[in-house]
Amino acid sequence: MTAHSSALNAARRRTDLVLASEETADVLVVGGGITGAGVALDAASRGLRVTLIEAEDLAFGTSRFSSKLVHGGLRYLATGDVATARESAAERHLLMTAIAPHLIRPLGQLLPFSADVTMRQRGAGAVGMALGDLLRVKARTPRTVLPRPHLVSTRTAMRLAPALDPPGLRGGMLSYDGQLVDDARLVATVARTAAARGARILTRVRAITLRGDGATVQDTMSGERFEVRARAVVNATGVWAGALDGSIRVRPSRGTHLVLDAADLGQPTTALTIPHEGSISRYVFVLPQAHGRVLVGLTDENAPGPVPRIAQPTEAEIDFLLRTLNRVLREPIGRDRVRGAFAGLRPLVDNDTAATADISRRHLVAVSETGFVTVLGGKLTTYRRMAEDAVDLVAQTRRLRAAPSRTASLRLVDRAVPADAAPLDEATGLNAAEVEFAVRSEGAMTADDVLDRRTRIGLVDTDRERCLPVVEALVARTLAGLG
């Protein structure tokens, strides 16, 4: 596979847009998040002709607002959802060993035995981590990839997370999970891998109406409307799925994260797992990131009403996350030290459960009344399995000749960017090669695409504002060079 065959850019979009309007695809995928990109890759790797359309940009919605973990389902074990936990562990194994080891690293997660963490919470956490390790063993993930959980001393806990409050700290339990370089980058990489197998990946193309044999769509850049014909259609639009499939009830759940300076937490080298006050099944995570940042999240709040273009955190959620974090810190983090905050909407399948935190994360794949397939629910870790199930169903119901799924062993393409290029911005390390690669190979068409969905610099408003002018100029120059 060559870099050229996987490249997504404005020039390829123009060509593929014409072909999509003239030819009949085997599968039309609507939605450019991780689920839609996964469906496009699964179908293309089976030898099917694929067109994917996305109204905005790749990873515009929920897929870029996760905790950026590829996890084994510890939370689902705590709530008794063993099937989801087992599926998560199995998919994590595939991602870390075969599909995307270049995009994921093992991350230590420390449950601190602090004064405010009760004996019941310590015991439940330790048992849960042990059961999670059993799932790791059953998934055949080696210890060289994910070490087994173990107790650590107070001194080790303080070395790993220097901001912990020493009085009352009695060590902790250290387990391991997978951490993505970035969730939006995973989406772009899956889409590029699909493109390398012939899939047409078309951003800024909105579905107006959806049918079993295609869709009426609009190129949002030109305003032109046209028909896209396909033998099968998959609705992978996440929280917007109900707008295209009236038989599906979507119940969005808002998950909010804070962005803090790593320096304010003593430059932690491991994540923290902090139980909610009074709970043995819900946690707040403190996750070290690139660019000297730390994420703190996440919430699980019912989000009724019209689906916003971009969800926004509430002050109540920000306050809750800070209060939970400060329970285990030596020096509390105030609201004024929050550098950024973001929220995403989980596309949960409504089952009339009272609280969204209690809704299963199992996914739904179903045929609509008009003949297209909707795939909904699940989570980032299990995107590949969701995609496989969706393509299996469209192949069966639409009588497509498709080979068995290959994605369990199909490695995603690499991202070759010169690491030694001179930075455009000292604080974040952003360099010209990274911006140019985003435009030439990852489908970025605006400075927003680069800052908010290819580099994630936009998670902090001050960083975004500082970098915006130079990135705008470089994006324009790179696009001009593509012709």
N, C-alpha and C positions, 0 to 999 in steps of 0.2 A: 504494500500500500504506500503510495507516495503522498507527500505533503500536499501536492497540487490537487489530488483527487479528493482530499478531505477539506479543502479550503472553502470557507463560506465568505462571500463578499458581495459588494454591490453589483459587480460585473456578472457574477454567476447568477445572482438574483434576477437580473434582467432577462437572461437567457431562459432560466427555469420558469419564469413567469409566463413567457410566451408558450413554452412547451406544455405547461400545466393547463393553459386555456385551450390547447389544440388537441391534446391526447387524452386517452382514458387511462387513469391509474388503476392498479389493482386495489390499492388502499389509500384513502384520503384520511389523514390524521388532522384533527382540529385541536390545537393547543400546543404551545411550545415550551411547556414546563418539563420537569423531569419525566412525568408519565408519558406525555406526548412524544418527547424525544426518544424515550425507551421503546414505545410502540413502533415508531418509525425505524429504529435500528433493528428490532426483532423481525419486523416484516421484511425489510430490505435484505437482511442476512439470510432469509429463507428463499430469496430469489424473486420476491414480489416487487412490482413497480410501485413506488411510494411517493406521495406528495404530502408534505406537512405544511399547514398554514397556521400562523400565529398573528393575532391582531396587533400586538405590540412588538416586543423584542423577546428573544430567548430568555427564559427564567425571569420574566417580568413580574409574575405573581408570587404565589406561595413558595415556590422552589428556592428563592433567594433569601428567604427570611427564616430559615431553619436554625437549629443550634449547630449545624455543620458537623454533626456526628453520624457515623455509620455504626449503629449500636446494636447490641445483642438482645435488647428487649427486657432489661432489668425492670423497668417500670411495669411492663405487662405481666411479668411474674408476680410482682407485688399486688396486682389487682386480680390475680388468678387466671389471666388470659394466656394459658400455656401455649396454645396453638400459635398465637401471634408472636410470642417470645421465641418459639422454636423456628418459625419462619424467618424472623429477624436474624437470628444467629446463623442460620444456613446461608442467607443472602449476604450477610457480613463476611462470612468465610469466602464466598466466591469473589466479592469485591476486593478483599484484601490480599487474596492469594493468586487470582487469575485475571480478573477484569480490570482492576484499577489500582494495583499496588503503588503506582507512581503518583497517585492522587490522594493517598490515605496513609496516615502514620498512626502507630499506637499511641494512645494518650492515657497517662495515669489519671485515675479519678480517686481522690482521697475523701473518705467519710471521716471527718475529724471527730474524735471523742472529746468534744468540748463540754463546758459546763451546761450549756443550754441544749445539748443533745442528750436525750434521756437514755437510760439503760435499755428501755424497750426499743427505742429507735436504733441504738447501736446493735442490739441483737438482731432485729429485723433486717437491718442493712447488711450485716455480716452474713446472715443466712441467705439473703437474696443474692449477694455477690458469689457465694459458694454455689448456689443453684445456677446462676448465670455461667459460672465456669464449667459446670456440668454440661450445659448446652454448648459451650465452646468445644468441649471434648467430643460430644455427639456430632457436632458439625465438622469435626476433624481439623479444626484450626490449631496449628502447632503452637507450643509455648514460645517459640522463637518469634512468632508473629504477635501473639497476645499472651504475655506472662500471666501466671495464675495469681489470684488475689492473695494477699497476706497482710498480717498485722505489722504496723510500723511503730517505732518509738516516738516519744514526744519530740526528741531532737530531730529525727528524720522528718516528722510532720512539719516542724518549723522550717527546716531547710527547703522542703518542697513548696511550702506556702507561708512565706515569712510574715504575712500580715495577720496570721492567727493570733488569738489572745492566749498568751502562755498560762495565766492562772486558770486552773481547772482543766487544762488540756491534758489528756492521758493518751497521747498517741492517736492512732486511727487505723482504719482498714483501707488498704490501697488495692484497687482493682484496675483493669485496663479495658479500653474500648477503642474504636477506630475514630479518628478525626480527619475530616476532609480538609484538603488545602483550601477549598471553597466550594459551597454548594452550587452557586451559579456557574462556576467553571466546570463542574461535573456535567451540568446540563449542556453547556456549549460543546464539551468534549464528546458526549453521547451523540449530539446532533452532527458533529463533524464526522464521527465514525459512521453514522448512517449515510451521510453525504458521500463518503468514500465508497459506499456500496450502491451508489446511484440514486439515493433518495433526494428529492427536491425539497429543500428547506426554505420556506418563504415567510419571512417576517413582514410585518406591516400589511398583512392581508387578513381581513376580517370576514368571518362567516356571517352572512345575513340570515339565510335559512338553510337548514340541514335536512337531507333526505337520505334514504337508503342507498341511492345511486349517485350521490354527489352533493353539491352545495352551490348556492348563489353567494358570491363573495365580492368584496370590494378592496381594491388596492388603495389603502389609506394615504399613500403618497401622491397618487395621481387622481384619486376619486373615481376611477373607472370601475364599473361593475361588470362581472362576467361569470360564466358557469364553469365549474370544475366537475368533470365527470369521473366517476370511480365505480368499480364493481363492489366495493365495500367501504364503509365510513366508520371511523372511530371518534367519538366525542370524548376528548381528554382535557376538557377546559376547567377542571377543578371546581372551585366555588361558583363558577359561572355555568356549570353543567346543566342546572335546572332551567336556565333561560333557553336552552336548545332542546331539552328533553323534559317535557312537562310531567312525565310519569315518575321522575326522580325527585325525591325530597332531600335537599342538601341543608345541613345544619352547620353553618360556619362556626368555628371556634377560634378566638383570637389568642395568639401566642406572642408575647412581648419580650424583647431583650433590651438590656442596657449596654452601652459601650463605655468602658472605663479605661483610664490610663493604667497600663501594667505597672508603672512606677508607683502609683498610689497603693498598689497591693504588694509591693516589694518584689516585683518581677517574678511571679510564681512560675514554676516549671511543670506543675501538674494542675489538673482541674480539682475543684472542690465540689462535693456532693452534700448539700445541706438540706436536711428534712424540713418540710413545712412544720410549723409549730403544731404539735399534737397529732401529726400524721406519720404513718409508717409506710405509706405508698406513694407519696408525692414529694418532689424534691426541687430545689433551685440549684442550677449548675453555674459554676464560675469557670469559664473556659478561656485559657490563653490563646491569643490569635497573633497573626502577623501585624506589622506596623506598630508594635508596642502597645497593642490593645488587649483588653479582656472583655469577653461577653458575659453578662449575667442574665440568666433566664431559666425557665420561661413560665409564663402564665398560661392558663387554660380557661378562657372566659367565653361564655355564650355571646355571639355577635349577630343578633337578629336584625331584620330590616334589609334594605337594599345593599347589595355588595358594592363597596367603594372601589374605585380604581386602584388606590393604594391605601391599605389599612393604616390607622394611626394609633400609637399607644395612648393610654389614658394616664392621667396623673395618679389615679388610684393604683394602677398596676405598677407604675414606677416606684411609688411609695412602698408597696408590698415587697417588691424585689429588694429594695434597699434595706428595709427592716429585717428581712430574712437573712440577707448577707451580713448585716451588722451584728447579728446575734453571735457570730463566731469570730469577729475581728477585734483586734486590740484598739484600733482607732477607727471610729465609725466614718463611713463615706457619706458625705452630705449631698443633697440634690445639686448643689452648685458644681460638684466634681463629675457629674454625668456628662460625658462628651457627646453622646448621641443615644438615640433610642429608636427602635424599629419594631414593627408588628407585622405578622403574617396571619392569614386565615386558613386554618385546616379545613379541607373539604370533607367533612364527616357525613356519613349516611345517616339520616335521621331515623331513629328507632324509638322515639317517644321517651327516651331516658331523660330523667330530670336534669342531670348535670352533664355538660359536654365532656368532662374529665372521665365520666363513666362509660362513654360510647366506645365500642370496640374499634380498634384501628385496622381490622380486617377490611379488605377491599371488596368492592362490588363490581362485577362485570355482567351487564345485562343488555338485552336487545330491546330497543325502543319500539313503539307502535308503528313508526314509519320505517323501521328496518335497519337503522344504524345502531352501532354498539356504543354504550356509554361505560367508561371505566372510571371509578370514583373511590375515594377513601384511601386507605393504606398510608404509606409514609415514604420518605425519601429512600430509606434503607432497602425497601422491598420493591422499588420501582421496576426492577428487571422481571420479577415474578408477575407483577401486575400486567406488564406489557406482554409477556408470554401468554398469560390467560386470555387477554384481549384478542391477540392475533389467533390463538386457537379457536376462539368463538367465532370470529369473522370468517375464518377459513371454513369452519363447519357450516355456518348458516348461509354463507354466500357461495359455497361450493368452489372455493379457490384451491388451486393446486399449489400447496405450500409444503416445503420440506419441514422436518421437525425443527424446533427452536435450537439455535446454536449459541445463544448469548451467555450461557453459563460458563463457557470457556473462551469467549471472544474478548481479547484484550482491546481496550479503548486506545485511540491514537494518543501519541505523545504531544507535548506542547514545547516546541523548540524555540526558545527565546534567548538571545545572548545575555548571560547573567552579568557580564562585566561592563555593560553599556553605562555611559555617564548618566547620573540621575537628573531628571528634570525637576525633582523636588526632593530635597535632602531628608525631610522629616519622614516621608513615606517610602522613599527609595524608588518612586515611579521613574521609569526611563523611556526614552523615545522608542526603543525596540519593542517594548511591551505594548505601547499604544499602536504602533504600526502593525504588529501581529494581530491585535484585536480587530483592526479594520480589514486587513488583508486575508485573515484566515478564520476569524471567529464570528464573522457576521456583524460586527459593530458598525453602525452607520452614523452615530452622533456622539458628541462628547458625553452625554448622559449614559449611553450604552457602555462606554469605556469606564467612566467613574463609578457608576452604580451597579453594573452587572458583569464587568470583566476584571476589574481590579479591586472593587469594594471600597475604594477610597471615599466614596460618597456617604458611607455610614457615619462619618463625622463631618458636620456641616462646615466647620472652619477649614478642614483639609480640602473639602470639595471646592469651596470658594477660592482658595489659594491656587489650586491646580487647574481650575476651569479654563482660564484664558489660554494657557499654553496648550492644553489638550484640544480645545476647539480649533486652534490654528493647525495643529498637527493632524487632526482628523481630516480637516478640509484639504490639506495638502496631500494626504495619503489617498483620499477618495479621488482627487483630481488625477493622481497617477494611475489609478485603475482604469481610467477612460470612461 
